[in-house]
Amino acid sequence: MKIENLKKAQVGYVNTPLEKMSALSEALGKGNLYIKRDDMTGLALGGNKARKLDYIVQFALDNGYTALMTFGGVQTNHGRLTVAAAVRFGLKPILVLKGAKPDYMSGNLLLDRLMGADIYFVDTTAADKLPEEQQAAAKKKFLDECTEKIVAQYEAKGEKVLNIPIGGQTVIGSAGYIQAIPEIMRQMKEQNIQAKHLVVGYGSTGTFAGLWAGAKYYHAPFEVIGIPIEPDYRPVNETVDFINELSRTFELGFTCKEEDLHLEMGGEGSDFYGGVGYNEPDHTTQSYIEMLAKTEAIFADPCYTGKVLHGFVDLLERGVIPAGDGAILMHTGGAPGLWTKEHLDSMQETYWSDETTDHVCVMKL
Ligand SMILES: *Cc1c(COP(=O)(O)O)cnc(C)c1O
């Protein structure tokens, strides 16, 4: 199936802005820096999963599914966008979240509830008491059992449930990012932008893989650099296999090898870009979120884009991205994560205090 012939639903908006970050470019002094605003895909406050869902929803509609079910961490952005896409296309939204139910609803959870999602928390904290080597298998087994039960429950009510993996990590979903490449190339041409590097987050990896495959297939003038967003990131060989599957499925005509992929995680003489853990607050990532907010009034998020920005800036400062080459930061969204309880708590220390500061004053009558 040729990629160009693949049909898609319109769950949000593509043709997101490609903008120059003038103030950040000036502050860093490493040449022209740009940002691709996939935080502005429009679906339920935006984000990268909209491009994947364009193709996933079309698949669901073509195959008679009546419900979209997906998985993720408690604050999954992908979950939020999947719920939104389901609502807009009249499908039932079902979220299966890995973790304990938080006492306090915040961030994406609030949005999920407002959109009417059915939410199941699969809480495997009890497995932490097992011997280390048995934990992963026990958690997976329980998740599989829960999934089966949940699906059976909806099927008994006559629903046909599409099971969408974590992050929308599917071949069909990645078509959205293959097709983002001609869009970026057209925008570069229209705006006379030169850039030899495009930097993007590496999570469940469908975004990176799609962009990589698209850049290869459409002969993009830039390389795609992936920044893992957690220390425990997905093995590169799995991503290579996935990219080759994209190439076979969509007749892209190339084979990818491990040494072809460019990931940068920091850690040698600089901080690890992925911070301390998946969606765990850290002050380094917060300082990069602040940097972008202060220079460009654009909000990165604490789980993904703040970390990718950290990598982007560090690679420029260390010359891994040579000064003057031109570089594009892919903003994949996620800002609702700023309002999650744990991140708000962590940021109080830095940005808020009981005392008067130079920037936060109280004037009482
Ligand atoms: C999911 C997500 C990513 C990572 O994309 P993958 O395709 O899972 O690698 C990056 N940023 C945000 C805001 C996300 O929600």
The ligand as a Tripos MOL2 file, in Angstrom:
@<TRIPOS>MOLECULE
LIG
   15    15     1     0     0
SMALL
NO_CHARGES

@<TRIPOS>ATOM
      1 C1          3.6020   10.6530   23.2240 C.3       1 LIG1
      2 C2          4.3440   11.9000   23.3190 C.ar      1 LIG1
      3 C3          5.6630   11.9920   22.8070 C.ar      1 LIG1
      4 C4          6.4180   10.8260   22.2780 C.3       1 LIG1
      5 O1          5.9360   10.3260   21.0630 O.3       1 LIG1
      6 P1          6.1400    8.8090   20.7170 P.3       1 LIG1
      7 O2          5.5650    8.6350   19.3820 O.co2     1 LIG1
      8 O3          5.4230    8.0230   21.7880 O.co2     1 LIG1
      9 O4          7.6030    8.5130   20.7770 O.co2     1 LIG1
     10 C5          6.2960   13.2130   22.8590 C.ar      1 LIG1
     11 N1          5.6840   14.2980   23.3850 N.ar      1 LIG1
     12 C6          4.4420   14.2430   23.8960 C.ar      1 LIG1
     13 C7          3.8580   15.4900   24.4740 C.3       1 LIG1
     14 C8          3.7260   13.0420   23.8820 C.ar      1 LIG1
     15 O5          2.5090   13.0040   24.4030 O.3       1 LIG1
@<TRIPOS>BOND
     1     1     2 1
     2     2     3 ar
     3     2    14 ar
     4     3     4 1
     5     3    10 ar
     6     4     5 1
     7     5     6 1
     8     6     7 2
     9     6     8 1
    10     6     9 1
    11    10    11 ar
    12    11    12 ar
    13    12    13 1
    14    12    14 ar
    15    14    15 1
@<TRIPOS>SUBSTRUCTURE
     1 LIG1         1 GROUP 0 **** ****
